[in-house]
């Protein structure tokens, strides 16, 4: 398991996360669900607030996810391609 630095943990806090896959048969979360990282614990688990209301953490080396770029960057890109 890769160890995250304090700075990397802080940078993840508040980021939007898109779930790719999760190895938990008891969750209602599905691939494509979105949430916000509220922090990273000492075991590098991403503490989450999912848009569906769940607070299930993401486990490193088990679950897969993507960090979504900030909306302001997406809007800049959309304006660029419309020009």
Secondary structure, 3 states (H helix, E strand, C coil): CCCCCHHHHHHHCCCEEEEEECCCCCCCCCCCCEEEEEEECCCCCEEEEECCCCCCCECCCCCEEEEECCHHHHHHHHHHHHC
